[in-house]
Amino acid sequence: MSTPPNSDEFYEKLKAQLYDTASWPSEYLYKFIIKSDASKIAKVESIFDNMGAVIQTTESKNGKYTSISINVSIKNPETVIEKYKEVAEKVEGVISL
């Protein structure tokens, strides 16, 4: 889910889909891919600190990229979107899936 050209429209559509497909609060799985860089991984993890998140990281076969899966209880779709925006703002080069 790389941020598309019209991100406001994209996030509104995502919010509607989240309301339609889950009851809130709910468990939500975030997935990100970044170049393997310990400081960038730590930045992503710090955004979800103190939320009871279960975080798993997996390096690509050649070690160039790292996927980060974050499973966390979220209270509503607005919070899901806030976290996506926060990660995109604070971590350069992140790809959201």
Kinemage of the C-alpha trace (Angstrom):
@kinemage 1
@onewidth
@group {chain A} dominant
@subgroup {mainchain}
@vectorlist {calphas} color= white
{ca met a 1} P 0.000 0.000 0.000
{ca ser a 2} L 2.524 2.613 -1.049
{ca thr a 3} L 0.938 6.013 -0.669
{ca pro a 4} L -0.866 6.736 -3.932
{ca pro a 5} L -0.952 10.150 -5.632
{ca asn a 6} L -4.268 11.123 -3.987
{ca ser a 7} L -3.647 9.761 -0.509
{ca asp a 8} L -6.642 11.486 1.158
{ca glu a 9} L -9.014 9.697 -1.207
{ca phe a 10} L -7.134 6.433 -0.683
{ca tyr a 11} L -7.351 6.685 3.128
{ca glu a 12} L -11.080 7.522 3.016
{ca lys a 13} L -11.689 4.409 0.909
{ca leu a 14} L -9.562 2.305 3.287
{ca lys a 15} L -11.474 3.647 6.308
{ca ala a 16} L -14.802 2.674 4.715
{ca gln a 17} L -13.483 -0.813 3.910
{ca leu a 18} L -12.230 -1.269 7.474
{ca tyr a 19} L -15.623 -0.313 8.921
{ca asp a 20} L -17.327 -2.731 6.513
{ca thr a 21} L -15.077 -5.727 7.180
{ca ala a 22} L -14.458 -5.723 10.941
{ca ser a 23} L -16.070 -4.895 14.259
{ca trp a 24} L -14.029 -2.467 16.345
{ca pro a 25} L -11.935 -2.620 18.467
{ca ser a 26} L -10.177 -5.329 16.503
{ca glu a 27} L -6.836 -6.998 15.901
{ca tyr a 28} L -5.083 -5.430 12.897
{ca leu a 29} L -2.022 -6.674 11.037
{ca tyr a 30} L 0.310 -4.020 9.660
{ca lys a 31} L 2.947 -5.096 7.136
{ca phe a 32} L 5.869 -2.926 6.097
{ca ile a 33} L 8.956 -3.470 3.965
{ca ile a 34} L 12.100 -1.381 4.372
{ca lys a 35} L 15.750 -1.603 3.438
{ca ser a 36} L 17.539 -3.556 6.151
{ca asp a 37} L 18.688 -0.813 8.506
{ca ala a 38} L 18.572 -1.343 12.269
{ca ser a 39} L 17.710 2.301 12.990
{ca lys a 40} L 14.754 2.286 10.554
{ca ile a 41} L 13.461 -0.987 11.993
{ca ala a 42} L 13.745 0.487 15.496
{ca lys a 43} L 11.812 3.608 14.380
{ca val a 44} L 8.934 1.499 13.071
{ca glu a 45} L 8.900 -0.597 16.242
{ca ser a 46} L 8.961 2.518 18.463
{ca ile a 47} L 5.797 3.855 16.788
{ca phe a 48} L 3.935 0.821 18.177
{ca asp a 49} L 5.559 0.898 21.653
{ca asn a 50} L 3.247 0.550 24.657
{ca met a 51} L 0.381 -0.791 22.537
{ca gly a 52} L 0.854 -4.489 23.286
{ca ala a 53} L 1.942 -5.111 19.691
{ca val a 54} L 3.418 -8.415 18.568
{ca ile a 55} L 6.209 -7.537 16.131
{ca gln a 56} L 7.983 -9.962 13.800
{ca thr a 57} L 10.800 -9.085 11.416
{ca thr a 58} L 12.031 -11.208 8.527
{ca glu a 59} L 15.051 -10.432 6.375
{ca ser a 60} L 14.927 -11.111 2.658
{ca lys a 61} L 17.029 -13.954 1.296
{ca asn a 62} L 19.855 -11.615 0.281
{ca gly a 63} L 19.492 -9.474 3.420
{ca lys a 64} L 18.804 -6.248 1.520
{ca tyr a 65} L 15.235 -5.777 2.797
{ca thr a 66} L 13.343 -6.520 5.991
{ca ser a 67} L 9.616 -7.153 6.316
{ca ile a 68} L 7.982 -6.077 9.539
{ca ser a 69} L 4.658 -7.598 10.624
{ca ile a 70} L 2.893 -5.908 13.512
{ca asn a 71} L -0.211 -7.446 15.066
{ca val a 72} L -1.945 -5.074 17.462
{ca ser a 73} L -5.363 -4.366 18.927
{ca ile a 74} L -6.701 -1.129 17.427
{ca lys a 75} L -9.785 0.760 18.625
{ca asn a 76} L -11.057 2.057 15.255
{ca pro a 77} L -10.194 2.538 11.563
{ca glu a 78} L -9.106 6.148 12.179
{ca thr a 79} L -6.341 4.852 14.459
{ca val a 80} L -5.260 2.324 11.792
{ca ile a 81} L -4.843 5.159 9.300
{ca glu a 82} L -3.094 7.440 11.819
{ca lys a 83} L -0.445 4.752 12.384
{ca tyr a 84} L 0.096 4.242 8.627
{ca lys a 85} L 0.570 8.005 8.211
{ca glu a 86} L 2.906 8.208 11.223
{ca val a 87} L 5.132 5.423 9.869
{ca ala a 88} L 5.213 7.016 6.392
{ca glu a 89} L 6.110 10.391 7.913
{ca lys a 90} L 8.817 9.194 10.303
{ca val a 91} L 10.511 6.370 8.356
{ca glu a 92} L 12.029 7.215 4.991
{ca gly a 93} L 11.610 4.653 2.218
{ca val a 94} L 9.037 2.469 3.970
{ca ile a 95} L 6.578 0.500 1.848
{ca ser a 96} L 3.224 -0.214 3.467
{ca leu a 97} L 1.368 -3.341 2.384
